[in-house]
């Protein structure tokens, strides 16, 4: 048990390498470090957390609009709703990596606020569209502009905090998505009462008001979103030096801050990043894959990380898109269904934050990811058994279990990846790839809840449960691979990399032989 929670020797890095000899430096003032952490928490997290809440509300408010008459007014039928959901994810998946690379060149305060302003405009357009085709086009454009926000925020947060300070901070940020479900339902309940104002039905006002709110906050956000540590204006020179020093002491030589041919090849020719969203059994069905998917190499681990996110994110999106509909089909009115979705998300928020505290305190990720899967599985079993006269109260409780379990595992998988990356560019690309390809789970979620199968949705719940356990299997494989790779490095089996040319040796990122992976 002691070894299970041991702290790795070297961790993830800051945006820049602190210059200077450690031997000539005085010990870090822990009181000053504590004050710095508080200042980071007050400046880095609040604005992007608020923005992410609005982003997620704009993304999922279509679920609330649906039960307020969206389908009837736009003459939608059959799987039209699922297609509208699906269109969002095409650009959302494809544009995340380009956005994160661009984010390295453009100040985060400029880029993140700009794309948010644009998707706010698109959300308003969804409220005034007169046709189903217009809705589909708006959903596509929403995916274009939202693509860079979430991976960009995770990238930005990870550049300010040390490895085992990150899960708590990221979960605080991630809770914005969970609370968006609660707040979105409450807000939609209020806006639904505007039905008839200006000749618009209630669902239109959901999009219009939430879109206008996003636009206003995006303009304000330009002045409050932080930039990279080395250029951040809220830190004085002493605080900035302390920040860069404390981060550099974790990373040692594991840098990848130069985007040259060697580093591009090291990142982009790793095909496992791109096939990471392919179902896991398929990856091992070809004779040549044992060599290429070696989980003992850092790049091999990308496959596990991306799939484990893909597996759990399906449940995350399913609960966001379909919880109001499922509650409505339990026999409750549209308004009551929206109100009763609120405590589900509040419970999930509390569970997620408690998990983050324990995970950072214990310096451990793996067992928490499995715990979330087990909790959500219990909920799915209840819903899959509902044809056997499961009481409504039990089905309602099942949604608590599914949502809480998913939101334990989902942020763990994201932070676990960031914990095991080193180098500005490698993290930018890999985080975006994980979120981008992993979000193919959103495509799955938007197509497995078949209208004709309501209210039992056997395909929707069954596929979600299967993918959840796909995620669990990959978490196990990822954990095993990290432990094995750390052992190889301890035995000096990666020390040959120290003989590489100096330019490449100083730009290895987490391939640096003394970097240790965390689990």
Secondary structure, DSSP 4 states (H G I P E B T S, - for coil): -TTTTPPPSS----SSPPPS-GGGSPPP-HHHHHHHHHHHIIIIIHHHHHHHHHHHHHHHHHHHHIIIIIHHHTT--TTHHHHHHHHHHHHHHHTHHHHHHHHTTS-HHHHHHHHHHHHHHHHHHHHH--SHHHHHHHHHHHHHHHHHHHHHHHHHHHTTS-GGGHHHHHHHHHHHHHHHHHHHHHHHHHHHTTTTGGG--HHHHHHHHHHHHHHHHHHHHTTTS---GGG-SSS-HHHHHHHHHHHHHHHTT-------HHHHHHHHT-HHHHGGGS-HHHHTTSTTHHHHT-TTSTTHHHHHHHHHHHHHHHHHHHHHHHHHHHHHTTT--HHHHHHHTHHHHHHHHHHHHHHHHHHHHHT--HHHHHHHHHHHHHHHHHHHTGGGT--HHHHHHHHHHHHHHHHHHHHHHHHHHHHT--SHHHHHHHHHHHHHHHTHHHHHHHHHS-GGGTTT-HHHHHHHHHHHHHHHHHHHHHHHHHHHHHHHHHTTTTGGGGGS-HHHHTT-GGGSTT-----
